[in-house]
Amino acid sequence: MPPQEWLLTAAERGDPDTSIPTWNTGNTVEALIHGQKYFDRLATEVEALQAGDHLFFTDWRGDPDERLREDGPTIAELFAKAAGRGVIVKGLLWRSHVDKLAYSEEENRTLSDDIEACGGEVLLDQRVRRGGSHHQKLVVLRHPGRPELDIAFAGGIDLCHSRRDDEAHEGDPQAVRMAKAYGPNPPWHDVQLALRGPVVGALDLSFRERWNDPAPLDQHGPISTAVDMLKHEDMSADRLPPQPPDPPPAGEMTVQVLRTYPAMRPAYSFARMGERTVARGYTKAIRRARRLIYLEDQYLWSKDVAQLFAEAMRDNPDLHLIAVVPRYPDVDGAFALPPNQVGREQAIELCRRAAGDRVHVYDLENAAGTPIYVHAKICVIDDVWSSVGSDNFNRRSWTHDSELSCAVLDDNRDDRAPADPAGLGDGARRFPRELRLSLLREHLGRAEGDDEDLLDPFDAVRAVTESADRLKKWNDGGRQGARPPGRLVPHETNRLPWYQRLWATPAYRLIYDPDGRPWRDRRAGTW
């Protein structure tokens, strides 16, 4: 299977200012489902770092007191101790908005200070489009002289509160405040990738491009600059150590690093007109879908993105879409809630007009009936192509904020029938199929290996539909008798009244889901 059938070619990437490779072969990729599993692995890898090794990270939010295991260490303790024993620790945290707006300015500032006190360097980075954020969640660990140990983590899990949940989905004891429906310890579903092989070099380079960008860190006004100066914030990046050579091949997977950077002024030195390889990569893969698109997403609320799914299903009458989303937005409130609702309602309605009963949208609840907040950003197409990253299926993630995702093609075939679900000759591949099956087994309440009826896309749709309908019927009937297995429930959307739509629709498009493309691309309707 030639990679260019699914992955972007150099010309299709359209990012001439970067040195990121078109794709990397010879990698191993592991999906770490749940924050608890990721945090434990991260702690193990960081604790093994030695003097002179590199620890580079980027994040949207970092809570210094978040425990990586029940008995610690915390994020700040882990990274600070690494810096204290001679590990070169460098981090980029979004500068963020003030905590009164439910953001994380003080948390990010405190984590930065704690690590710098032990010899590391963490910068608060506001080189974003106005109203935007740095949303990438990346950790890169390099071992100069021992490259076979190099590893990177990329995906949807922030180094912060609420993320350390497990398969029981009872929530992280250290919780963020969310909509009341999620309770005091919101159940949280998320995924991060662990990657080894040459792609670690590409992810290292992605960090270095942001770190070395000459634009000022704080760009949005004299007040924030004055505050940073008064608090003696580090406003300039020290020189990084030379980048080690790429690690040796570690497996048989091809990984393409996809990113979003907006078009802005001052421009990024490595993306002068922005970069939209996330949008372009998904667009190419979705257009090749024939039988099943399986996705999990925090938002799924952009008509621009939904139009791609609608067109693919209209062109391919056997193509189904399974989407797993949160039951409710993460916020309550008369002004915050309607813009969150209107975007998803429009996106799902657009898909259903195109494909009717081939669109299957679900949310999740735990054994106690508490909704599970779906924060994962995952897509699997025909058990051939898969992607896990920080980007959501909306225009903001595809054009406006900084994002990072990894698209994966596995050279290893999965010969279980159907061996070629799409019928294009590509053949089912081991990693994407097992990722989809692992997620479905959890959502259906099944044991390891209990997935024979989930292999074929049509059978999977049937099994998911029947399970979700049983749980809904049990809930609607007053929860009498034994609870049916599984966590999936049909997702319901309600059309907002006209007087709410009147203001919520423009608020959604301008504030919640803005467009970061150059004007010429907006006019042309291209990414």
N, C-alpha and C positions, 0 to 999 in steps of 0.2 A: 504494500500500500504506500504509494508515494506521499510523503508528508504534505506536499503542496495541495493535495486534494482537500485537506481539512484545515491546514494551518496557513497563515498569511505568508506570502512570499515577501522578499525584501521590498519589491516595488509596492505591494499591497499594504505594507506596514505604513508607508508614507511618513517616516520619521528620520529624515536625513541628518539631523543634528546630533543623534545619539550613536554610541558605539555598541549598544546592546545587540547581541547576535540575533539573526533571524529566528533561529531556534537552536537548541542544544540536544544532541543525541547522547546515549550512554548513561542514562540516569536511573535512579531508583526513587520511587515516590510512594509514600505511605500516608493514608488518610487517618488523622487523629480525630476521631469523633468524640466530642465533648471536651470542655475546658479542663476537666480534672485530668484526663489522659494527657492532653497537651502540656499542662503546667508541670506535671510530674516529669515528663520527658525533658522539658526545657530545663528544669532544675538539675536533673542528672547530667545533662550535657554541659551546662555552665559550671557546675561544681568540678568538672574534670578539666577545665581550662587551666593552662599554666602560664607563667610569666612570658610575655611576648606574643601570646595568642590574641586574636581579635574578637571582640563582641560588638557588633554594630546592630542598632535597632531603630525602627521608625514606628510611630503609633499615633492614633487619634486621641487616646486617653491613657494615662498611666496612673494608677493608684499606688502610692508607695507602700501602703500597709496591706495590700492584697496578698493573702497567703497562697503559696503555690502548692502546698500540702497542708493537711489539717494541722500539723505541728510546725509549720513553717518550712523554709524561710519565706519572708515576704519578698516582693519584687525588689524593693529598695535594698534589703539585706543581701539578696543574691547577687545583684549587680554591683553593689558597693564593695562586697567582700572580694569579688573578682577583680575589681580595680585595685583594691588594696594589696593583692598578691601579684600585681604586675601585669594583669591582662589589660590590653588597650580597649577601653570601653568608650564608645561614642554613640550618641543617640540624638534623634530628631523627633521632638514631640510637637504636635500642633500647639500653637500658642493658646488657642481656644478663646471662647467668650467667657464672660463672668459667670460664677457659680449661681448667681441669682436667676439666670436664664436657663438653669438646669444643664449647664455645661461644666467644664472641668479646668478652668484657668488655674486655680490654686493647687489642685491635685497635681497637675502637670508641672507646675513651678516647684512644688515640694519634692517630687521625684527627681527633678533635675538637680536641685540643691543637695539632696542626700547623696547622689552618686558623685557629684563634683567634689564634695567634701572628702571623698576617699581617693581622688585622683582621676576620676573619669571626666568626661565632658558631654553634657547633654544640652542641646540648644532648643529654645522655644522658637518654632519656625512659623512665621506668618506670611510666607511667600506664597500667597494664595489669591485667587480672584476674590473680589469683594463679595462677602456673603458665603464664601466657600470654606473648605477645610482640607487638611491633610488627613486622609482616611486610610492610608496604607498601614498594614499590620505585618511587619517583617522583622525577623531576627536572623542575622548571619553570623556564624561562628567559624572562624578560620584558624588553622593550626600550621603556621609556617614551618616547613620541614617535615610535617606529618599530614600531608594533604588528604590522605585516605580517611582522616577523621572529620573533615569539613562537612558541615551540615547547615541547612537553612530551614527556617519555618516561615511559611506564608499562608495567609488565608483570611478568615473572618474574625479571629479571636483577639480582642484587645487585652492588654496587661492591666486589667482593672477589675473592680467589683462586679459581682453577678456572673462572672464568666466561669467560675470553678463549679460547674454542675456535672452530673454524671448520668448514666443511662436511666436511673430511677426518676430523674427530673423532679427532685424536691427542692431545687434551688441552691444557690450559694449562700452560706450563712452571712457572708459580707455582701450585702445587697445594695443596689441602687434603687432609688425611688422611682416607681413606674405607675402606670394606670392602676387603679384600685383592683381591677379584675384579676390582676396577676398576683395579688397578695403581698405580704411583707417580704417574702423571699421568692422572687419571681423565678419559676422554672425556665431554664435557658437551653436552647439547642443551637449548637455551633460546630464548625469543623475547621481544622488547620491542617496544612500539609507539612510533612517532614520530607526534605529533598536532599539527596546526595548525588554527587557526580558533577560534571562540568557546569550544570545550570547554577550551582552555587556561585561560580565566578560571575555569571550574568547578574545574579541578585546582589552580589557584592558591588558590582559596577553600578547598578541602579541606585544603591545607597550613596555611593561616592559621587554620582552626578548631582544629587541634591545637596550633599554636604559641600561640594566644591563650587556650587553656583555662586557667582560673585554678587548677586543682587542682595540688598540689605535684608536682614531677617525680619525686621519689623517695618511694614510698609503702609500701615493704615492709620496714619495720623500722628500728630505731635503728642497727644495725650498719652497714648499707649507707649510711645517711645520714652517719654519723660518718666512714666511709671517704671519701666524696665531699668532706666538709668538710676533712679532712686533706690531700686532694689538690687543694684549692682549685678544685673543679669549679664551673662556672657553674650555679647552681641556679635562676636566674630568667631569663625571656625578656625581652630588650629589645623596644622597640616596633618593629613593622615599618613600612616606608614605606607610604603609601596604595596601595591596590590599583588598578592602572591599569584603564581600561575594557576590556571584552572585545575581543580581536582581531577584525578584520573577517572576513566569510565567506571561506573558502579552498578550498571544494570542495562536494561534494554528498553528504556522508555525515552521518548522524545518529548521535551518540554519547551513550550514557547511562553516567554514572559510577555504579558500584556499589561499595558498601563494606560492611565488617563492623566493628562495634564491639560488645563485650560489654556486658551489663547488669552494672554493678559499683558499688561505693561507694569513694570519692566518685564520683558519676556524671559522665560527660562533659557539659559544658554544651551541646554541640551534638547529644547523643544520650543523653538522660537515662535512657531504657529500653534503650539499645543501638541498633544499627542492623544490619539483616540484609537489605539490598537485594541483596547478592550471592546469598544463598539464594533470595530471592523472585524475582529476575530469572532465575536458572537454572530455577527451578520453572516459571515461566510459559512460557519458551521450550521446555523439554523436553516439556511437555504439548502443544505445537503440532507436535512432530516427527511426520513421516509416513514418511520413507524412510531417512534416514541421519543418525545422530549420530556425528560424528567428534571424538574428544577425545584430548588428550595430557595426562598428569598425573603428578606425582611420587608420588602415594599411591594414590588411588582405593581407599580402604579403609574407608569408612563404610557401614554397612547403611542408615542413614537416607537417605543420598544415593542409594545403589544402588536403594533402593525406588522412587525416581522413575523411573529408567531401566526397571526391571522393569515398573512399571505402564504406562508409555508403550508398551513393546513388547507387553505383553499386550493393550492396547487397539487396537494397530495392527499387524496380522499381516505387513505388508510392511516394517516398520521394523527396520533393522539398527543395531548398535552396533559401531564400530571404536574400540578404545582402545589407545594406545601408552603403556607404563609402563616403569619401570626393571626390569631382570631381578632385581636384588637390592636390598634396602634399603641405605642409605648407611652402615650400621653393622654390625659383627660383634659377637659376644659372646653368651654363654649367657643373659644376662638382657635384653639390649637387642634381640636379633633376634626371638624368638618373638612379642612384642606387635606388632611391625611386620608379621609374616607373617599373624597370625590375622585382622586386620582386612580385608586384601585378599582372603584366602581366602573369608571370609564374604560380602563384597560381590560377588565374581565368581560365587560359587555361587548367590547370590540371583538375579542376572540370568540365569544359565543355566537355573535352574529355571523361569523365566518365559518364556524365548525360545529355549532350546536352541541350535541351530546358527546363530542370528542374532546371537550374541554372539561377537565376534572380538577377542581380546586378544593383543597382541604386545609384545615388547621389541626392543631394537636392539643390534647389535654392529658394530664398525668392520671395516675390511678385514683387520686382524690377528686378528680374533675376540675382541677385548676388549669386554666389555659397555659400552654407552654409557649414562651416567646421564641419564635423562629428568627434567629439572627444569622443563620447560615446563608452563604452565597454560593450555590452549587448548581451545575448543569451537566447532565449526561444525555448524549444524543445517540440513539440507536446502539448503545453499548460499544461505541467506537471512540468518540471524542468526549472528553470531560474537562471541566474547568472548576477550580475552587479559588476564591480570592476575596478581596475586600469590597468589590463592586456589587452594587445592587442593580436590579433590572429597572433602572429609571434613568431619565435624562441627566440628572445631577451627576450620577456615578459615571455615566458614559461620556460626559463633556466638561463638567464644571469643577469637581473636586479631584484631588490626586488619589489615584487608586492603583492597585497592583493585583494581578491575577496570574495563575499558571494554568495554561491549557496543556493537556497530557494526551499523548498517543502511545499506546503500549505495543511493542513488537510481538508480544506473546498472545497468541490466539486463545480464545476460550471455545473449545470444541463442543460444549454442551449445546444441544438443539434448543432453539434455532442457531446454527453456527454462523449465519449471515442474515441477521434480522432485517436489514434494510434492502437486501437483494442487490447491492451495488458491487459485490465482490470484495468489500473491505473486510468482512468477517468480524464477529464479535471479539472484543479484546478483553484481556483478563482484568486490568485495573478498573476501567470504567464500569464493567459489568458487576464486579464485586463491590464497588462503591455503591452502586444503585441497590444491589441486593442487601447489603449491610444496613443501609438506611431503611429500606422497606421492612426488613425483618424486625428492626426495632419498632418502627411505627405500627406494625401489625401484631406486636407482642409475641414474636416467634423465636425459637431457639436457633442457634448456629446450625446451618445446613438445611433448615426447613424452608426451602425456597424453590423447589422443583416447579411449582405452579406459577412462579414469578419470572421465569426465564423468558418465555414468549411475551412480547409486549401486550397482545390482546388478553392473554391469561392474567398478566399482572394488573391490567386495568380492571378486569372482572373481580379479582381477589381484593383489590383495594376498595372498589366501589361497594362490594358486599360487606366488607368489614366496617367501613365507615357508616353505611346505612344501618347496620345492626346496632352500633354504638349510639347513633342518633335516636333510633327507635327506643332504646333502653332509657336514654336521657329524657326523651319526650314523654315516656310512660311512667315517669316518677321514680326511675331507678329501682324498680322492683326486681327481686331475684338476683342471681349472680351477674356481675358485670361482664359483658362480653370482652374478649381479649382485644388488645390494640388501643391505639391513641388517636387515630385519624377520625375526624368528624367533617362532614361536608361544610365548606365555608359559605357563609351567607353574607351577601351585600344588600344594603337597602339604599334606594335612591333618595338623596337628600331633597327636602322641599325646595321649591324654587327660590325662596327668599334667602336660604342658606347658600344655594348654588351660585346666586348672584354675586356674592363676595368671595366665597370659598374657592371658586374655579380660578379667578385671576390670582388669588393669593397662592394657590397651589402651584400655578405655572411660574410665577415670578419669584416666589420665596422658597417654596419647598422643593420644586423641581426645575430650577433655572437652567438656562442654556449657556454653555461656556464655549461654543464654537465661534470661529470667525464668521463675520456677517455673510461672506460669500458662500460658506458651507451651509449656513442656515437657509439662505435663499434657495440654494440648489437642493436642499433636503438630503444632504450627504453627511456622512460622519468624517 
